[in-house]
Amino acid sequence: MKFGKYKRWEISGHILFSILAFLAIVPFVLLIISSFSDEQAVVRNGYSFFPEKLSLEAYKYIFNQWEVIGRGYMVTIIVTCVGTFVGTSISALLGWTLSKKDLPGRNTLLFIVAFTMMFSGGLTAQYIIYTQIFHIKNTIFGLLLPNLLMNGYFVMTFRNYFEHTIPSSLLEAAKIDGASEIKTFFKIVLPLSGPIIITIALPLALLYWNDWTNGMYYLSLDSKLQSIQTILNNINENIKFLQSNNLGSAGSQLSTAELPSTTIRMAMAVVGILPIMCVFPFLQKWLARGITEGAVKE
């Protein structure tokens, strides 16, 4: 009797989560189909899973303007890789330090980290500090630094993982063998921390990859450091942004009237999210494991 009851709950759970997964996938399918749709058909009939007419004009436009769009893609890749590596490293090092129960001033440091999770210094103060003191305006640091500073959630997640998951007997054995803190961290702790590293690195990479606000705040419109998401945002605001930056060149076969302003947004979105969609499924198992093992434990 109990077996049948649990079986019903299991089937119901599978049905529910299958529906939720379907609803999550549907917008991406519509996005991809719309990017291959004819501009006039989309304007006339709206978005559809069964477009009236297919067209590659949006992707032809992207290919013709690859000098700017491709450069934005490379900037995004570089910023994402560097920011993810450095940001994860900073959080891991601080998390490892705070996991030491005999650390002098540990409670004070924990309070400071937790305080940043509840309060922010404010956008105006942040902008003034970055532009007037650090002078990151129109530099690559304008895309890196604002997201690079300490994230309290990431630090506390690392700290909980190190404190509750890494065997204390293993650390004591390394200490008896004469291993320094640095050697213990890099030779013992990090090799055992794959799940939590993926758990932190993935959302941090998503943060950098999808970021467009820092480009809007700290880069001018003619900057060659525009990321792919910033370019996409500018297109969404005004499709003529591309033309004002010499994109209506002789290499383009589209006039202003023929520019696929609707479908090109869809195509640019596909180009922007495609790498993340390809990588995420392979890291999902590690992500789920890291979230479980890095959770707060009593």
N, C-alpha and C positions, 0 to 999 in steps of 0.2 A: 504493500500500500504506500509506504513511504517512498519506495523507489519510483513508483508511478508519479507521485506528487513532485519529487525532485526532477523527474524527467520532463514534466509539463513546464516547470519553471525554466529548465534549461532550454527547451524548445522556444518558449516565449522570449527568453533573453536573446537567443539567436535571431529570432524574427525582428525584435525591436532594434537590435544593433545593425542588422542587415538593412533595415529601412533608414536608419540614421546614416550609415555608410553610403547608401544610394543617394540620399539628399545632399551629402557632402560632395559626391563626385559629379552630380548633375551640373552644377554651375561651371565646372572646368570643361565638361563636354560641350556645353553651350558656348563657352568662350572659344574653344578651338574651332567648332563648326562655324561660328560667326566670323572668325578671322579668315576663313576660306570662302565667305559669301560675297556676292556682288554688292557693291556700295549702294547702288540705287535700289536694289531689292530690299536691303536692310532698312534704308530710310523710308521706303514705301510700306513695307509690311512688318517691320520690327524684327527682333531676333527670333530665330526659329530653329528647331532641331532638324527640320527638313527644308532647307533654303530653296527658294525659287530658282536661283541661279548661282553656280559656283564661280569663283574668281580667285586668281593669284595676284591681283594688282597690289594688294597691301604688302605682300611679301616681296614683290618686285620693287616696290618703293623702298622697303627696308634694305634690300640688296643694293639698290642704286645709291643709297645714302649711307653705305656701310662705313665710310670714313669717320663720320660722327657717331653713329650708333655703335659701330664696332669698338671705337675708342671708349665710349661709355661702358660697354660691356667689359673691356679690359680693366678699366678703372674699378668697376664693381668687383671683379674677381680679385684684383690685388688688394683692395681695401678689406674685402671679406676674409681673405686668407690671413693677412697680417693682423687685422683686428681680432679675429677669432683666436689665433695662436697666442697673441700677447694678452688678450683679455682673459682667456682661460688660464694662462700661466699665472697671472697676477692673482686671480681668485683662488687657484690651487695653493699657491705659496702662502697666502694669508690664511686660508682655511686650515692648512697644515699647522701653522703657527698657533692659531686659536684652539686647535684640538689638544694642545699641551696643557694639562690641568695644573701643572706647576709653574706656568708662565707668569712672571710678575706683572701685575696690572691687567690680567686676563679679563676680569669682569668689566673693567673700564673700556677695554677695547671691544668687547662683545656689545656693550651698550652703544658705543659709537657706531658700530656696524648696523645694529638693529635700528638705531635712530634714523639712518639714511633710508631705511625701508619704509618709514612712516612719514617723513617730511622731505621736501625738496627745497633747494635754494631759490627756485623760481627762474623762469625763462629769461627775464630781463637782466637779472644779476649775472646769470650764466653767459648771456650774450656779451655783456660789457666786459666781463673777465676774459673771455676767449679772444675778443677782438682788440681790446685796449691793452691787455697785459700780456697775453700769450701770442697775439698777432697771428692767428691762424686763418685770417680772412684770405680767401683765394689761394689756399695751400692744401696739400693732401691731408694735412693734420685737421683741417676743417671737417673732413669725413671720418677721420679716425678717432680723434681725441674725445669728442663729446660722448661717444658710446664706450670708450675705453676705460673711463674712470670706474672705480670700484662699484660693483653691483652687490648690495647686501644679501640678496637672495642667493646668488651664486656662491658667495663666500660661506654663508651659513650651510648651504647644501654640502659643499666640500667638507666643511668642519664636521658635520654630523656623520658623513660617510667615513672620514678618517677615524673619528673617535669611536664609532660603534661597529664598524665593519672590519677594519684592519686588525688582525689578532695582536693583542698587547704582548703575548708571549714571543711573537716573532720580532717585535721591536726591541724587547728586552734582550733577546738572543743577539741581535745585531749590535746592541750597545755593549754587551759583554765581549763580543768579538772585536771591539774597538772601532766600529763604524761611526763616522761622524754623522751629524744631523743631515748634512747635504747628501752624503753617500747613501744614508738610509732612505731619504726621500726619493732620490732618483733611481736607486738600484732595487729597492724593496716596495716602497709605497706606490709609486707611479705604475709599475707593471701590474699591480693588483687593482688599479683604479680605472681600468678601461671603461666600464659601464658609466661611472659618474662623469668621466671626462667627456664621453659622447653626450651625456645628458645635458651638460653645461655648454659644450661647444656647439651643439646643433641649434638651440634657440639663439645663441649669440651670433652664429653665422646667419640665421634668418633675420636677426635684427639689422645686421650690416647690409645684407643683400637687399632687403626691402626698404631700407632707409632712403627717404627723399627729403626729409625736413632739414637735415644738416646741409645738404646741397642748396636748398632754398635760402637758408639763413646765412651761410658762410661763403657761398660762391656766387659770382656775378653771372649773368646770363650768357656772356661770351667766354666764360672760362672753359678751358679744355679738360678740366677735371670733373665735368659733370658725369655722374653715374647714370646707369641705364634707368634706374627708377626715377631720378630727377628729370631726365629727359622725358620719360613717360608722363610724369606729372605736368611738365610744361606743355606737352601735347594735349593732355586732357584740359588744361586751362585755355590753351589757344593753339590750334594747329598751325597757325602762321608763325609760331616761334621757330620752327625748323627752317622756314623760308627766309626769315630775317637773319639767319646765320649762314647765308650762302648755300642753303640746301636746294634752292631752286636753280641749280646749275645746269649746264648743257647736258650733263650726264643723265639728268632726270627726264623721263619721257612724259611726265605728268604736269599739266598746267595747274594753276591755282583752282580753277573750277573743277578739274578732274581729280584733285587730291582726295584719296579715300579717307576722309577725316574720321569716319566711324569705324570702319573695318581695320584701319591702321592701328587704332587704339587696342583693338582685340589682338592683332598680330604682335604688337609690341608687348602686350601683357603675356602672351604665350612665350615669346622670346625671353621675357624676364623671369618667368616662373619655371621654365622647362628644366633647368639644372636641378632646382630644389625638388621638383616632382620626381626626377630620376634617382636622386640620392636618398631621399627620405625613407622609401620602403626598405632599403638595405640596412638602415640604422634603427629601425623601429624596435627590434628586439632588444638592442642595447639600451635604447632610450627608456623602455618600460622597466627594464631591470635596474637601471641607474636611479630612476625615480623612486622605486620601491626600496632600494638599499640606502638611498640618501635621505629618506624621510626621517622626520624627528622621531626618536625612539626613547622610551622611558626605561 
